[in-house]
Amino acid sequence: MRFYATTPIYYVNATPTLGHAYTTIAADILVRHHRQRGEETYFLTGVDEHADKVARVAAEQGLTPQEYADRIVVAWQDLPRRLNATNDFFIRTSDDGHKRFVQDFLQRIYDRGDVYQDVYAGWYCVGCEAFKTEDELVDGKCPIHDRPAEWLEEKNWFFRLSAYQDRLLALYDERPDFVLPHFRYNEARSFIAGGLRDFSISRATQTWGVPIPWDTEQVAYVWADALVNYLSALSYAPGENLERFWPDVHHLLAKDILRFHCVYWPALLLSAGYEPPKQLFVHGYLNLDDRKMSKSLGNVIDPLELVDVYGSDAVRFYAARATSFGHDGNVSVDDVGERYERELANDLGNLVSRTTAMIARYRGGTLARTDNAPPWDADVLRTDLVSVLDAYDITTALETVWQLVRRLNQYVEESAPWQLAKDDARAGELDEVLYNLADGLTSIAVALFPYLPESAPRILAALGQPTDDLSLERIRSGTALAAEGIEASPPLFPRIELPATTA
């Protein structure tokens, strides 16, 4: 089995927001989980440098677009690293390998007869890098970026998208899980069924981009360039035979770019002679003050500032926990702190501290295996995780693990080990309780590894358990090994002294 995951490539017209971190974190959680299942994985993220708005920002700063991109890309390369994401490659659309592949890709659709020249006249949103119909504008403005659309009129090269309407409908009908969640599938299919209009794949008034191979006076329209990254990276990134990962690709994207990914992209692939992607998952927005986070709107949370304060695990946890993945949700800096204290520090951190402290105090740091059945079923947890994560539901999967965290905390109160320790006749019961707690925490740590890749091994180490095997099969009853030398664990998520501002 192979699992190839991608994030969208992010525009470098500004530095990253928590919204950008959101997709990267989600993709990494899924990739880590599939690695736990023993699958061969590949994870791609990167940046889109050829957008018109990038060229405009560069000009405002007195730089060439390439000079500007080379400077700001450092912040974007830092994003997956600081989030502890395990991407295999970071693609830049200014890479020579990408540009060569895009030219070959466009030449393929040209040779197929799917490209023609015509004059385009219409409204264009620079923020979306997309053409807009009158119906899509509100008082002449893009509703996403709240800025007036610009009138654009020029002779372009067009892709015959309309010629692929029937093939796209057939693709959707053959693969009812092609786009998830299902309401996004319905949205994309309805758009196709409503009739497709050909779209421009070139810009005559720009010079910043990939030259059209048969007309070097024009450059590729940003979406005819950017979408191809998912395929181009496999042709030149370090590694052998990376093409084997296509078409086992799973695209993660936000709802504002659904049309490009779920309609334009599979049509372009079919035209160029490639298989469509295996699956696309469309998630909602992280909203601040009930509006999508956007640098152009000025309502953003800096994810790296949150990492500086709370650590990457806490930011990853919050991204998965704050809102149901696939739907819009409101976020706030205060909520990050509240969840850190209530759930990470109190629910999980205290459970680890109490369990290790009791093993150290009552059994001299020795954990003995027992054969009794615990009052929960770790096998069900493992099965449930596979089921919900196959549906990309990282939020429900995390809640499923947290139900066991809460159950173990409840079990501590029910079994009262401190009372059992007072009665030598109940020493066997105490051994059972302590082992059940360590055993349950071992399964929890392995299950949480995709979410908390730094903290999960620390939990295992505190319990004297191996940290080199984090496979999904370790989530089962009786997974904890006998151990010695267990000491009371220091706080897993210590109290945070907040700076004056974190946003």
C-alpha positions in Angstrom: 0.0 0.0 0.0 1.1 3.5 -0.8 -0.1 6.8 0.7 1.1 10.0 -1.1 -0.2 13.2 0.7 0.0 16.8 -0.5 -0.8 20.2 0.9 -1.6 23.0 -1.5 1.5 25.0 -2.4 1.2 28.2 -0.5 1.5 31.7 -2.0 4.6 33.5 -0.8 3.1 37.0 -1.0 3.2 37.1 2.8 4.4 35.0 5.8 2.5 31.9 7.0 -0.7 32.0 9.1 -2.3 29.3 11.3 -4.5 28.6 8.4 -1.5 27.4 6.4 -0.2 25.5 9.3 -3.6 23.8 9.6 -3.3 21.9 6.3 0.3 21.0 6.9 -0.4 19.6 10.3 -3.4 17.6 9.1 -1.4 16.1 6.2 1.4 15.1 8.6 -1.0 13.5 11.0 -2.3 11.4 8.2 1.1 10.5 6.8 2.4 9.5 10.2 -0.6 7.3 10.8 -0.2 5.5 7.5 3.4 4.9 8.3 2.3 3.3 11.5 0.2 1.0 9.4 3.3 -0.1 7.6 2.5 1.7 4.3 4.9 3.3 2.0 4.4 7.1 2.3 5.4 10.3 0.5 4.6 13.8 1.8 4.9 16.9 -0.4 4.4 20.5 0.6 5.9 23.8 -0.8 5.3 27.2 -2.2 3.7 28.8 -5.3 6.0 31.6 -6.4 4.6 32.6 -9.8 1.4 34.3 -8.8 0.7 37.9 -10.0 0.3 39.0 -6.4 3.8 37.8 -5.6 5.2 39.9 -8.4 3.2 42.9 -7.2 4.5 42.6 -3.6 8.1 42.2 -4.9 7.7 45.4 -7.0 6.4 47.3 -3.9 9.7 46.3 -2.1 11.9 47.2 -5.1 12.9 43.6 -5.7 12.6 41.2 -8.6 10.1 38.5 -8.0 12.9 35.9 -7.7 14.8 38.0 -5.2 11.7 38.5 -3.2 10.8 34.7 -3.3 14.3 33.7 -2.3 14.0 35.9 0.8 10.5 35.0 2.0 10.7 31.3 1.2 12.9 30.8 4.3 9.8 31.5 6.5 7.8 29.0 4.5 10.5 26.3 4.7 10.7 26.9 8.4 6.9 26.2 8.8 6.9 22.4 8.4 10.2 22.1 10.3 8.9 24.0 13.3 5.6 22.1 13.2 7.6 18.8 13.3 6.1 17.8 9.9 7.8 15.0 8.1 7.5 16.2 4.5 9.8 14.3 2.1 10.2 17.3 -0.2 9.6 21.0 -0.3 8.8 22.2 -3.8 9.2 25.7 -5.2 7.6 26.5 -8.5 10.8 28.4 -9.4 12.7 25.1 -9.4 14.2 24.3 -12.8 12.9 20.7 -12.5 9.3 22.0 -11.9 9.4 24.5 -14.8 10.7 21.8 -17.3 7.9 19.5 -16.2 5.2 22.2 -16.5 6.4 23.0 -20.1 6.2 19.3 -21.0 2.8 19.0 -19.4 1.4 22.0 -21.2 2.9 20.8 -24.5 1.1 17.5 -24.1 -2.3 19.1 -23.8 -1.4 21.4 -26.7 -0.4 18.4 -28.9 -3.7 16.7 -28.0 -5.6 19.6 -29.6 -7.1 20.8 -26.3 -5.6 24.3 -26.5 -6.7 27.3 -28.6 -6.2 31.0 -28.7 -8.9 33.6 -27.9 -9.4 36.9 -26.2 -10.3 36.9 -22.6 -12.3 39.8 -21.1 -13.6 39.6 -17.6 -13.1 40.3 -13.9 -10.0 39.0 -12.1 -9.3 38.8 -8.3 -5.6 39.1 -7.7 -6.1 37.7 -4.1 -7.6 34.5 -5.5 -5.6 34.5 -8.7 -8.9 33.6 -10.3 -11.3 35.0 -12.9 -14.7 35.8 -11.4 -18.2 36.0 -12.9 -20.5 38.9 -12.1 -22.6 36.5 -9.9 -19.5 35.7 -7.8 -18.8 39.3 -6.9 -20.5 41.3 -4.2 -20.7 45.0 -5.0 -17.9 44.5 -7.5 -15.7 42.9 -4.8 -14.3 39.4 -4.2 -16.3 38.2 -1.1 -13.2 36.3 0.1 -10.6 39.1 -0.1 -13.0 42.1 0.2 -11.2 44.0 -2.6 -12.5 45.1 -6.0 -11.9 42.8 -8.9 -9.9 44.1 -11.8 -11.0 44.1 -15.4 -8.7 42.0 -17.6 -8.7 41.9 -21.3 -6.0 40.1 -23.3 -5.3 37.4 -25.9 -4.7 34.1 -24.1 -4.3 30.5 -24.7 -7.4 28.5 -23.5 -7.8 24.9 -22.3 -10.9 23.1 -23.6 -12.3 22.3 -20.2 -15.8 22.0 -21.7 -14.7 19.0 -23.7 -14.1 17.1 -20.5 -17.5 17.5 -18.9 -18.8 14.0 -19.7 -15.5 12.3 -18.7 -15.5 14.2 -15.4 -19.1 13.3 -14.6 -18.2 9.7 -15.4 -15.2 9.9 -13.1 -17.3 11.2 -10.3 -20.1 8.6 -10.8 -17.5 5.8 -10.9 -15.8 7.0 -7.7 -18.3 8.3 -5.2 -15.5 8.9 -2.7 -13.3 10.8 -5.1 -13.9 14.0 -3.1 -14.5 14.1 0.6 -16.5 15.1 2.6 -19.5 14.1 0.6 -21.1 17.5 0.6 -18.0 18.8 -1.2 -18.3 15.9 -3.7 -21.8 17.1 -4.4 -20.7 20.7 -4.8 -17.9 19.8 -7.3 -20.2 17.4 -9.3 -23.0 20.0 -9.4 -20.5 22.6 -10.8 -19.5 20.1 -13.5 -23.1 19.2 -14.3 -24.0 22.8 -14.6 -21.8 23.2 -17.7 -18.1 23.9 -17.9 -16.5 26.9 -19.5 -13.0 26.8 -21.1 -10.4 28.7 -19.1 -7.3 30.6 -19.8 -4.0 28.9 -19.2 -1.7 31.8 -20.1 -1.1 35.4 -19.3 0.1 37.9 -21.9 0.7 40.8 -19.6 3.0 39.0 -17.1 6.6 38.0 -17.4 7.0 36.2 -14.0 6.1 32.6 -14.6 6.8 29.5 -16.7 7.0 30.4 -20.4 4.4 28.8 -22.7 6.5 26.3 -24.7 4.9 27.1 -28.1 4.5 30.9 -27.4 7.3 32.2 -25.2 5.9 35.7 -25.2 3.3 34.4 -22.7 3.7 32.7 -19.3 1.5 30.0 -17.8 -1.5 31.2 -15.8 -0.6 30.4 -12.1 -3.1 27.6 -11.7 -1.9 25.9 -14.9 1.5 26.0 -13.3 0.8 25.4 -9.6 -1.4 22.3 -9.8 1.2 20.4 -11.8 3.5 20.5 -8.8 1.9 17.4 -7.4 3.2 15.5 -10.3 6.3 17.4 -11.2 7.9 16.9 -7.8 8.0 13.1 -8.4 10.1 13.7 -11.5 13.0 15.5 -9.9 12.9 15.4 -6.1 15.6 13.3 -4.5 14.8 9.6 -4.5 14.4 6.7 -6.9 11.3 5.8 -8.9 9.1 8.4 -7.1 6.7 8.1 -10.0 5.4 5.0 -8.4 3.4 7.1 -6.0 1.2 8.4 -8.8 -1.8 8.1 -8.8 -2.0 7.0 -5.1 -2.1 10.7 -4.2 -4.4 12.3 -1.6 -4.7 16.0 -2.0 -5.6 18.1 1.1 -7.0 21.6 0.3 -9.2 24.3 1.6 -12.6 24.9 0.2 -11.7 28.2 -1.6 -9.6 26.2 -4.2 -12.1 23.4 -4.6 -12.9 24.2 -8.3 -9.2 24.3 -9.4 -8.4 20.9 -7.7 -11.6 19.0 -8.1 -12.6 20.1 -11.6 -9.7 21.7 -13.5 -6.9 19.5 -12.2 -8.4 16.1 -13.2 -9.4 17.4 -16.6 -5.8 18.7 -17.2 -4.5 15.3 -16.1 -6.8 13.4 -18.5 -5.8 15.7 -21.3 -2.1 15.2 -20.6 -2.4 11.5 -20.5 -2.1 10.9 -16.7 -4.4 9.2 -14.2 -6.5 11.5 -12.0 -5.6 11.6 -8.3 -6.9 8.9 -6.0 -8.7 11.3 -3.7 -9.2 14.9 -2.6 -10.2 16.1 0.8 -11.6 19.6 1.1 -11.5 21.2 4.6 -13.1 24.4 5.9 -11.5 27.6 7.2 -10.1 28.4 10.5 -11.9 31.7 11.2 -10.7 34.5 13.5 -13.5 36.9 14.5 -15.8 34.8 12.2 -13.8 35.5 9.1 -11.3 33.4 7.3 -7.7 34.2 8.3 -6.0 36.2 5.6 -3.0 38.4 5.5 -4.8 40.8 3.2 -7.6 41.1 5.8 -5.1 41.5 8.6 -6.8 38.9 10.9 -4.2 36.3 11.4 -2.6 34.1 14.1 1.1 33.5 13.6 1.7 29.7 14.1 5.4 30.0 14.8 4.7 32.5 17.6 2.3 29.8 19.1 5.1 27.2 18.7 7.5 29.5 20.5 5.1 29.7 23.5 3.4 26.3 23.7 5.7 24.0 21.6 4.9 22.2 18.3 2.9 19.4 19.9 0.4 21.8 21.5 -0.1 23.6 18.2 -0.6 20.3 16.3 -3.0 19.2 19.0 -5.0 22.4 18.8 -5.2 22.4 15.0 -6.7 18.9 15.1 -8.9 19.5 18.2 -10.3 23.0 17.7 -12.8 22.3 15.0 -14.2 19.3 13.1 -11.8 18.7 10.2 -13.7 19.4 7.0 -15.8 22.2 8.5 -15.3 25.9 9.3 -14.4 26.7 12.9 -13.5 29.7 15.0 -10.1 29.8 16.7 -8.4 32.1 19.2 -5.1 32.5 20.9 -6.9 32.2 24.3 -8.4 28.9 23.3 -5.0 27.5 22.5 -3.9 28.2 26.1 -7.1 26.9 27.6 -6.9 23.6 25.7 -3.2 23.3 26.6 -4.0 23.6 30.3 -7.2 21.7 30.5 -6.6 18.8 28.1 -2.9 18.4 27.6 -1.6 19.4 31.0 -4.5 18.2 33.2 -6.1 15.3 31.3 -3.0 13.7 29.8 0.0 15.2 31.6 -1.4 14.6 35.1 -2.3 11.0 34.2 1.2 10.2 33.2 2.6 12.0 36.3 0.3 10.1 38.6 0.8 6.8 37.0 4.6 6.9 37.1 4.6 8.4 40.6 2.5 5.6 41.9 4.6 2.9 40.3 7.7 4.5 41.7 6.2 5.0 45.2 4.3 1.7 45.6 6.4 -0.7 43.6 9.9 0.9 43.8 9.7 1.7 40.1 9.0 -1.8 38.9 6.1 -2.5 36.6 4.9 -6.1 36.6 2.8 -7.6 33.9 -0.6 -9.0 34.9 -3.1 -11.0 32.9 -6.3 -9.4 34.0 -8.5 -7.8 31.4 -8.7 -4.0 31.7 -12.1 -2.3 31.8 -11.5 -0.9 28.2 -10.7 -2.4 24.8 -7.6 -1.0 23.1 -8.3 -3.3 20.1 -11.4 -1.3 19.5 -9.4 1.9 19.7 -7.0 0.7 17.0 -9.8 -0.4 14.7 -11.7 2.9 15.2 -8.6 4.9 14.4 -8.2 3.2 11.1 -11.8 3.7 10.2 -12.1 7.4 11.0 -8.6 8.3 9.6 -9.4 6.6 6.3 -12.2 9.2 6.2 -9.6 12.0 7.0 -11.5 12.7 10.2 -8.5 13.7 12.3 -10.7 15.4 14.9 -12.9 12.4 15.6 -9.8 10.2 15.8 -8.3 12.4 18.4 -11.5 12.5 20.4 -11.6 8.7 20.3 -8.1 8.6 21.9 -9.2 11.2 24.4 -12.1 9.1 25.5 -9.6 6.6 26.7 -7.5 9.3 28.4 -10.6 10.3 30.3 -11.5 6.7 31.0 -8.1 6.1 32.6 -8.4 9.2 34.7 -11.8 7.9 35.9 -10.2 4.4 36.5 -7.6 6.0 38.8 -10.4 7.5 41.0 -12.5 4.2 40.9 -9.6 1.9 41.8 -8.0 4.3 44.3 -4.5 2.7 44.3 -3.5 4.8 47.3 -6.1 2.8 49.3 -5.0 -0.5 47.9 -1.4 0.3 48.8 -2.4 0.4 52.5 -3.5 -3.3 52.5 -0.9 -5.9 51.8 -3.7 -8.4 51.2 -4.6 -6.4 48.1 -1.1 -6.3 46.6 -2.3 -8.3 43.6 -5.1 -5.8 42.9 -2.6 -2.9 43.1 -0.3 -4.6 40.6 -3.3 -5.1 38.3 -4.4 -1.4 38.5 -0.9 -0.1 38.0 -0.3 -2.4 35.0 -3.7 -1.4 33.5 -2.8 2.2 33.7 0.7 1.8 32.2 -0.7 -0.5 29.5 -3.5 1.9 28.6 -1.1 4.8 28.5 1.2 2.8 26.2 -1.6 2.4 23.7 -2.6 6.0 24.1 1.0 7.2 23.5 1.2 5.1 20.3 -2.2 6.3 19.1 -1.2 9.9 19.8 2.1 9.8 18.1 0.8 11.2 14.8 -0.5 14.2 16.8 2.1 14.6 19.5 5.4 13.2 17.9 7.6 14.7 20.6 5.4 13.9 23.7 4.4 10.3 22.7 7.9 8.9 22.9 8.4 10.7 26.2 5.3 9.0 27.6 6.7 5.6 26.6 10.1 6.3 28.0 8.6 7.5 31.3 6.8 4.1 31.5 10.0 2.1 30.7 8.5 1.1 27.3 10.4 0.9 23.9 10.3 4.0 21.9 11.6 2.6 18.6 8.5 0.7 17.6 5.4 3.0 17.1 3.5 0.7 14.8 -0.3 0.6 15.0 -0.2 -3.0 16.2 1.1 -1.8 19.6 -2.3 -0.4 20.3 -3.8 -3.5 22.0 -4.4 -4.9 25.5 -1.3 -6.3 27.1 1.0 -4.2 25.0 3.1 -2.8 27.9 6.2 -4.8 28.9 7.4 -5.4 32.4 9.9 -2.6 33.3 12.1 -1.4 36.1 13.6 1.9 37.1 10.4 3.9 36.5 10.5 7.3 38.3 7.9 10.0 38.8 7.7 11.8 35.5 8.2 15.6 35.4 5.3 17.5 34.0 4.7 16.5 30.3 3.1 19.9 29.6 4.5 22.4 32.2 2.7 25.6 33.1 3.3 28.3 30.6 4.2 31.9 31.7 2.6 33.9 28.8 4.4 36.8 27.3 2.6 40.1 27.0 1.3 39.1 23.5 1.2 35.9 21.5 -0.6 37.2 18.4 
